Amino acid sequence: FFFNKNPYFDNSEIWKEFKYAEGSEDFEVTQSPIQWKQGMRLTKAEGEKEMKGSKRPAEDEEENSFFSWFEEEQEDDDEGDL
C-alpha cells in the first residue's frame, strides 16, 4: 500500500508478504515495520494511546484498525484471516 505524506507515520509504503513452502501448507510472513511518528500510533489499546486530541472511540468500538494487520505476529493456527 502506498501513502502520501501524513501526520501519523513516515513510511510511503507498507507491505505484508506471504510465502508458501512448495508442497506444504506452511508459510512465512514478512512485513514492513510501520515507522510511527511520536504520539501518533493508531494501533495502541485505549489505555496505551499516545495520540492527543478530543476524538475518542466509543466504548464498544474495537481498537483494531487497518494498520493492526501489519503489526500482528503470525500465528500457527488457521483462523481464516487470508
Beta strands, then each sheet from edge to edge (+ up, - down):
strand 1: 16-20
strand 2: 27-31
sheet 1: 1+ 2-
end
